[in-house]
Amino acid sequence: KSAQIREILINESAWEEMTCLFAPSLTANKIISITS
């Protein structure tokens, strides 16, 4: 279980790094689509 949790945490942190790179444009598009 602890190994699985560690893998999930690593995957989540990697995903967060990815989203930090791509999020600015994605979130801007989301905000624009929500507000328009």
DSSP file (Angstrom, degrees, kcal/mol; ACC not computed):
  #  RESIDUE AA STRUCTURE BP1 BP2  ACC     N-H-->O    O-->H-N    N-H-->O    O-->H-N    TCO  KAPPA ALPHA  PHI   PSI    X-CA   Y-CA   Z-CA
    1    1 A K     >        0   0    0      0, 0.0     4,-2.9     0, 0.0     5,-0.2   0.000 360.0 360.0 360.0 -47.0    0.0    0.0    0.0
    2    2 A S  H  >  +     0   0    0      1,-0.2     4,-2.4     2,-0.2     5,-0.1   0.877 360.0  51.4 -61.1 -36.0    2.7    2.5    0.9
    3    3 A A  H  > S+     0   0    0      2,-0.2     4,-2.4     1,-0.2    -1,-0.2   0.909 110.6  48.3 -65.9 -40.9    4.5    1.9   -2.4
    4    4 A Q  H  > S+     0   0    0      2,-0.2     4,-2.6     1,-0.2    -2,-0.2   0.925 111.7  49.4 -63.5 -44.2    1.2    2.5   -4.2
    5    5 A I  H  X S+     0   0    0     -4,-2.9     4,-2.7     1,-0.2    -2,-0.2   0.914 110.6  50.7 -61.2 -42.4    0.6    5.7   -2.3
    6    6 A R  H  X S+     0   0    0     -4,-2.4     4,-2.5    -5,-0.2    -1,-0.2   0.913 110.5  49.3 -62.5 -42.4    4.2    6.8   -3.0
    7    7 A E  H  X S+     0   0    0     -4,-2.4     4,-2.8     2,-0.2    -2,-0.2   0.918 111.2  49.6 -61.9 -43.1    3.6    6.2   -6.7
    8    8 A I  H  X S+     0   0    0     -4,-2.6     4,-2.9     2,-0.2    -2,-0.2   0.918 111.1  49.2 -62.5 -43.4    0.3    8.1   -6.7
    9    9 A L  H  X S+     0   0    0     -4,-2.7     4,-2.7     2,-0.2    -1,-0.2   0.913 112.2  48.2 -63.3 -42.1    2.0   11.0   -4.9
   10   10 A I  H  X S+     0   0    0     -4,-2.5     4,-2.5     2,-0.2    -2,-0.2   0.925 113.3  47.9 -62.6 -44.5    4.9   11.0   -7.5
   11   11 A N  H  X S+     0   0    0     -4,-2.8     4,-2.6     1,-0.2    -2,-0.2   0.907 112.6  49.0 -63.0 -41.2    2.3   10.9  -10.3
   12   12 A E  H  X S+     0   0    0     -4,-2.9     4,-2.8     2,-0.2    -2,-0.2   0.914 111.6  48.1 -65.5 -42.8    0.3   13.7   -8.7
   13   13 A S  H  X S+     0   0    0     -4,-2.7     4,-2.1     2,-0.2    -1,-0.2   0.897 113.5  47.8 -66.4 -38.4    3.4   15.9   -8.2
   14   14 A A  H  X S+     0   0    0     -4,-2.5     4,-2.3     2,-0.2    -2,-0.2   0.909 112.4  49.6 -64.7 -41.4    4.5   15.2  -11.8
   15   15 A W  H  X S+     0   0    0     -4,-2.6     4,-3.1     1,-0.2    -2,-0.2   0.901 109.5  51.7 -63.2 -40.9    0.9   16.0  -13.0
   16   16 A E  H  X S+     0   0    0     -4,-2.8     4,-2.3     2,-0.2    -1,-0.2   0.895 109.3  50.0 -63.6 -39.3    1.0   19.2  -11.0
   17   17 A E  H  X S+     0   0    0     -4,-2.1     4,-1.5     2,-0.2    -1,-0.2   0.914 112.3  48.2 -63.4 -42.0    4.3   20.2  -12.6
   18   18 A M  H  X S+     0   0    0     -4,-2.3     4,-2.4     1,-0.2     3,-0.4   0.942 113.2  46.5 -61.7 -47.7    2.7   19.5  -16.0
   19   19 A T  H  X S+     0   0    0     -4,-3.1     4,-3.7     1,-0.2    -1,-0.2   0.833 106.8  58.5 -68.0 -30.7   -0.4   21.5  -15.2
   20   20 A C  H  < S+     0   0    0     -4,-2.3    -1,-0.2    -5,-0.2    -2,-0.2   0.866 110.9  43.6 -63.8 -33.8    1.7   24.4  -13.9
   21   21 A L  H  < S+     0   0    0     -4,-1.5     4,-0.2    -3,-0.4    -2,-0.2   0.911 128.8  26.3 -74.1 -43.0    3.4   24.5  -17.3
   22   22 A F  H  X S+     0   0    0     -4,-2.4     4,-1.8     1,-0.1     3,-0.5   0.671 102.2  83.2 -96.1 -18.9    0.2   24.2  -19.3
   23   23 A A  H  X>S+     0   0    0     -4,-3.7     4,-3.9    -5,-0.3     5,-0.5   0.860  77.2  66.3 -59.9 -42.0   -2.4   25.6  -16.9
   24   24 A P  H  >5S+     0   0    0      0, 0.0     4,-1.7     0, 0.0    -1,-0.2   0.907 111.5  34.7 -49.8 -49.0   -1.9   29.3  -17.6
   25   25 A S  H  >5S+     0   0    0     -3,-0.5     4,-2.2    -4,-0.2    -2,-0.2   0.899 120.7  49.7 -72.0 -39.5   -3.3   29.0  -21.1
   26   26 A L  H  X5S+     0   0    0     -4,-1.8     4,-2.4     2,-0.2    -3,-0.2   0.941 113.2  44.6 -65.6 -47.1   -5.8   26.3  -20.2
   27   27 A T  H  X5S+     0   0    0     -4,-3.9     4,-2.9     1,-0.2     5,-0.2   0.869 111.2  54.6 -67.6 -35.0   -7.2   28.2  -17.2
   28   28 A A  H  X<S+     0   0    0     -4,-1.7     4,-2.4    -5,-0.5    -1,-0.2   0.928 110.1  46.8 -61.7 -43.9   -7.4   31.4  -19.2
   29   29 A N  H  X S+     0   0    0     -4,-2.2     4,-2.6     2,-0.2    -2,-0.2   0.902 112.9  49.9 -63.8 -40.7   -9.4   29.6  -21.9
   30   30 A K  H  X S+     0   0    0     -4,-2.4     4,-2.7     2,-0.2     5,-0.2   0.939 111.4  47.7 -63.0 -47.1  -11.7   28.1  -19.2
   31   31 A I  H  X S+     0   0    0     -4,-2.9     4,-2.8     1,-0.2     5,-0.2   0.913 113.0  49.2 -61.1 -42.7  -12.2   31.5  -17.5
   32   32 A I  H  X S+     0   0    0     -4,-2.4     4,-2.1    -5,-0.2    -1,-0.2   0.928 113.4  46.0 -62.5 -45.0  -13.0   33.1  -20.9
   33   33 A S  H  < S+     0   0    0     -4,-2.6    -2,-0.2     1,-0.2    -1,-0.2   0.864 115.4  47.0 -68.5 -34.3  -15.4   30.3  -21.8
   34   34 A I  H  < S+     0   0    0     -4,-2.7    -2,-0.2    -5,-0.2    -1,-0.2   0.920 116.7  41.9 -71.6 -43.4  -17.1   30.5  -18.4
   35   35 A T  H  <        0   0    0     -4,-2.8    -2,-0.2     1,-0.2    -1,-0.2   0.796 360.0 360.0 -78.9 -27.7  -17.5   34.2  -18.3
   36   36 A S     <        0   0    0     -4,-2.1    -1,-0.2    -5,-0.2    -2,-0.1   0.497 360.0 360.0 -76.7 360.0  -18.5   34.7  -21.9
